[in-house]
Amino acid sequence: MSIYTRQLPHLILLLALIAGVFFVLDDNMLAGRFFGLSTAAWLGLAIITPILHQVYVWLAWRSELTSQRITRRFGKDGFFYYAAGFTAFLVARLLTIVALAYSNRYTCPLPPVPAYTLAVALLIPALYLFYSVRKHFGFKRAYGIDHFDDSYRRLPFVRQGIFRLTGNAMYVFGFFVLWTPGLFFLSQAALLAAAFNHLYIWVHYYCTELPDIRHIYGQDFGKEYGKDL
C-alpha cells in the first residue's frame, strides 16, 4: 500500500475523535481557570497540540521518504532540527494536559486514593519504557531516524526490556503518562484530553507509521510488525 493512501482515513478518524470530544463535553469539564486562561482554552490547546505534532511528523517523514528534502537542505543536521521540533511538541503535549488538569482540578468523582494509586500504576510501565528506549532501542530510532539514515534500517528488531512484551511499547505504554495529571488532579477534562491523545496516536500508527514501515522494510516485515501489538 502506498504511503499516501491512508490520509483520508486519517482525516476521517481525526474528525470523529474531535466530534467525540464535543459530544461528551459538559459544564463540569469546562469549569475552572489557570494562568489567565479558561479550562476551555486549555482543553483546546491540549487537543490542537497533538494534532500539530502528528501533522509535523507526517510532513517530515513524507518529505524524507519521497525526496530527502530535509537532509538535502540541512545535511546531517536535518535530523537534529526535526528531533528538536519533535521534542518541543512532545513536551507541549504533556504540559498542556498538566495545565488543563490543574485548571479543571477536583471535577472528577473518583475517590482520591484509588485515583492516585492508578496514576502510580500507570507511571511504572511508562518509566520502564523510558528506561528500555534509552538502554535497548535508542532515542534516535524512537524519533524515526530510519526515515533519515539508511544505516539504521539494518539494525535488528528490539526484543529487550519492555519490548519483550510488545514491539509497539511506545504507543501501548508511553502514553500512560498523559493520563496521570488528570488522575492526580482529579480532572475530567484532562482525562478526556489524555483519551484523545492516546486514541489519536493509534490513528498516527495505522495511517502513517505502519505504511512507512512497510515502505522502508518491505511488506512482509510490515505485516509481521503490524501484528505485534
N, C-alpha and C positions, 0 to 999 in steps of 0.2 A: 504494500500500500504506500502511496506517495506520502511524503512528509507534510504535504499541504492539504490532504483530503479531509482531515478531521477538524478543520477550523469552523465549519458551520455547526457541527455538533457541539464544539466548544462554546460557541456563542449562544446556542440554544440552551445548553445546560447552565451557563452563567446567568442568563436571563431568568431561568427557572429558579436558581438559587436566590437571586435578588428579589424575585416575586415572593419566594418563601419567607424571606426576612420581613417584607412588608406585611405578609399575611399574618404572621404570629406576633407582630408588634402590638403592644398595648401601653397604656399610660404608665404602668409600673416600670416598664423597660426604658421609658424616656424621662424618668424622674431624676433630678439632680443636676449639679453643675460642678465644674472643676476648672480652675485656671482661666476663668472668664468665658469658658465655652459650655454650652448646654450638653447634656448627655446625647441628644440627637446629633449634635455636631461631632462629638467623639465617636459615636456609632458610625456616622458617615465616613469618617476618616479610617476607622477600623475595617470598613468594607472596601473603600476605594484603594487603600494601600496594597492589599494582596492582589487586587486586580491589576494595578500598575506594575507590581513586582512580576507577576507571571506574564504579562504582555512584554515587559522588558526582557525577560529571559527568552521568550519566544522569538522576539526580534533579533536578539544577539545570536541565538543558536541557529536560526534560519540563515542569517547573513553569513555565518561561518560555514555552514554545511553547503550552501549553494555557491558562494563566491569568495569566501575567506576575506570578507570586506574589512573586518576589524583588524585582523593580523596584517593585511596588506597596507592598512593605513597607519597602524601603530607598531608593527613588528611584534617582537616577543612581549612587549609591554601591553599589548592588546588584551591579553587575558587578565593582567593585573587591573587594568581600568574597568573591565567588565566585572571582575570579582569585587572591586571596591563598590560599584553600584549595587551589586547583588547583596553585599553585606549591609549597606545602608538601608535597603528595603527590608531585609530580614530583621534588623534591629527595630525599624519603624513599625513592623507588624506587631512585635511584642510590646513596644512602648505605647502604641495607640490602644491596645487592649488593656494594659495596666491602667492608663489614664481613664479609659472608659469604665473599668471596674471600680476605680475609686470614685468617679463621678456618680455612678449608679449603685453605690455600696448599700448593703443591707436591704436589698429589694427581693432577694431570693428566699423562699420559705424553708430552705434546707436547714436543719439544725447545725450549729457551728461545728461541733466535734466531728460528726460524720463528713461534713464538707471539707474540713481541714485534713482529715485522715485520707480522704480520696485524693486531695491535692498532692499530698506527700507521696501517695502510692503512684500517682501519675508521673511525678518528678523522677522517681527512681529509674524506670526504663529510659526516660528522656536523657538523664545524666549518663546512664550506661551507654546509650547511643553515642553521645558526645565523646566519651572515652574510646569507644570502638572505632569511630571515624578517625579520631586522632591517631590511634595505635595501629589499626589494621587497614583502613580504607584510604585515608588521606583527605584533607580538606579540598585539595585541588580537584580530585576526582568527584567529590561531593558537589562541587560547584559546576561540574561539566567540562573539565579541561579536555576530555576526549573529543569535544567539538572543535578544539583549537589546535591540539597537538596529536599527531598521528601515533606517536610513540606510546601514548597511554592506552591505545586501543589493543595493544598486545599484552597487557597485564592480565593476570588470571582473575577469575571471579572470586570475590572475597567470601570466605566461609568461617571467619574467626569472630570472636566477640558476639555481639548481638546479631550479627549477620548469619550466625548458625541457625537462628530461628526463622528468619526470612531474609531474602536478598533485597527486599524493599523496606528495610527497617526505618529508613529516614522518614518515609511517609506514614508508616504504621505507628511508630513510637515518637518520632521527633516532634510532631505537632501536639503531643500531650502537654507540652509546656505552655501552650496557649490557653489551655483550659484552667490552669492553676490560678491566674489572677481572679477570674470570676468566682472560683471556689473559695479563695482566701478572703475576698471582699464580699462574698455572698451577693454577687451582681447578676441579675438576669440578663441584662444587655451584654455583658462581657461573655457570658456563656453562649449567647446567641452568636456573637461575633466569632468566638472560637469554633463553633459548629460550622459557620460559613467558611472560615479558613480551612478547616480540616476536610470538609467536603470539596471545596474548590481545588485543593491541591491534588485530589484524585482526578478531577477533570483535567488538570495540567498533565498528570501522569498518562492517562489514557489517550489524550488528544495531542500531546506534544512529546513527552519523553519516550513513551513506548514506540511511536513511529520513528523517532530519532534512533533509538537502539537498533531497530530493525534495519534502518538505513545505513548505520555505521557498521554493525556487526553481522548483518545478514538476517534473513527471515527466520531461519531455524533457531538461531540464538535468541532472537526476539520473542519467538513463540515460547521457548522454554522459560525465558526471563518473565514473560507476562504471566505464566502460571505460578511463579514462585512468589506468592504474596503471603 
